[in-house]
Amino acid sequence: MDVKLDLSSYVRVLKLASTPSWEEFSKISKIAGAGIILVGLLGFIIFAVMSFLPA
């Protein structure tokens, strides 16, 4: 494990990273929220179907 190489890689990534604008952050938040709601809805539908089926 080459610590010096690892640290230089981390520094390079941090230099390239930037804070997103409010518009970009808002868009990402909406997409992530829609994905969470979709997965929750899918789980609820599966739960409801399995509850009504005889075991």
GROMACS elastic network, one bead per residue, 0.5 to 0.9 nm:
[ bonds ]
;  ai    aj funct       b0    kb
    1     5     6  0.86862   500
    1     6     6  0.82171   500
    2     5     6  0.54746   500
    2     6     6  0.62873   500
    2     7     6  0.87694   500
    3     6     6  0.50347   500
    3     7     6  0.60774   500
    3     8     6  0.85755   500
    4     7     6  0.52311   500
    4     8     6  0.62432   500
    4     9     6  0.86932   500
    5     8     6  0.51968   500
    5     9     6  0.62595   500
    5    10     6  0.87587   500
    6     9     6  0.51440   500
    6    10     6  0.63288   500
    6    11     6  0.87423   500
    7    10     6  0.50676   500
    7    11     6  0.61744   500
    7    12     6  0.85850   500
    8    11     6  0.50817   500
    8    12     6  0.61256   500
    8    13     6  0.86979   500
    9    12     6  0.51306   500
    9    13     6  0.63353   500
    9    14     6  0.87246   500
   10    13     6  0.52195   500
   10    14     6  0.62378   500
   10    15     6  0.86898   500
   11    14     6  0.51021   500
   11    15     6  0.61877   500
   11    16     6  0.87581   500
   12    15     6  0.51942   500
   12    16     6  0.64549   500
   12    17     6  0.88223   500
   13    16     6  0.51899   500
   13    17     6  0.62178   500
   14    17     6  0.51081   500
   14    18     6  0.81152   500
   15    18     6  0.78802   500
   20    23     6  0.79997   500
   20    24     6  0.59015   500
   20    25     6  0.59922   500
   21    24     6  0.52514   500
   21    25     6  0.61711   500
   21    26     6  0.85392   500
   22    25     6  0.50755   500
   22    26     6  0.59701   500
   22    27     6  0.85478   500
   23    26     6  0.51250   500
   23    27     6  0.61992   500
   23    28     6  0.86972   500
   24    27     6  0.51759   500
   24    28     6  0.62351   500
   24    29     6  0.85886   500
   25    28     6  0.51942   500
   25    29     6  0.60851   500
   25    30     6  0.86622   500
   26    29     6  0.51051   500
   26    30     6  0.62399   500
   26    31     6  0.87305   500
   27    30     6  0.52474   500
   27    31     6  0.63330   500
   27    32     6  0.86722   500
   28    31     6  0.51996   500
   28    32     6  0.60926   500
   28    33     6  0.84882   500
   29    32     6  0.51387   500
   29    33     6  0.59729   500
   29    34     6  0.85061   500
   30    33     6  0.50702   500
   30    34     6  0.60867   500
   30    35     6  0.85929   500
   31    34     6  0.51298   500
   31    35     6  0.62418   500
   31    36     6  0.87460   500
   32    35     6  0.50736   500
   32    36     6  0.62765   500
   32    37     6  0.87096   500
   33    36     6  0.51147   500
   33    37     6  0.62077   500
   33    38     6  0.85377   500
   34    37     6  0.51419   500
   34    38     6  0.60506   500
   34    39     6  0.86606   500
   35    38     6  0.50236   500
   35    39     6  0.61887   500
   35    40     6  0.85413   500
   36    39     6  0.52671   500
   36    40     6  0.61463   500
   36    41     6  0.85582   500
   37    40     6  0.50657   500
   37    41     6  0.60079   500
   37    42     6  0.85167   500
   38    41     6  0.51066   500
   38    42     6  0.61168   500
   38    43     6  0.85914   500
   39    42     6  0.50847   500
   39    43     6  0.61685   500
   39    44     6  0.86175   500
   40    43     6  0.50696   500
   40    44     6  0.61462   500
   40    45     6  0.86349   500
   41    44     6  0.50296   500
   41    45     6  0.61500   500
   41    46     6  0.86168   500
   42    45     6  0.51464   500
   42    46     6  0.62512   500
   42    47     6  0.85987   500
   43    46     6  0.51521   500
   43    47     6  0.61132   500
   43    48     6  0.85968   500
   44    48     6  0.60449   500
   44    49     6  0.85679   500
   45    48     6  0.50655   500
   45    49     6  0.61425   500
   45    50     6  0.85290   500
   46    49     6  0.52005   500
   46    50     6  0.61003   500
   46    51     6  0.85406   500
   47    50     6  0.51722   500
   47    51     6  0.60777   500
   47    52     6  0.88113   500
   48    51     6  0.51015   500
   48    52     6  0.64788   500
   48    53     6  0.88767   500
   49    52     6  0.54117   500
   49    53     6  0.63821   500
   50    53     6  0.52934   500
   50    54     6  0.81122   500
   50    55     6  0.85609   500
   51    54     6  0.77770   500
   51    55     6  0.87437   500
   52    55     6  0.89448   500
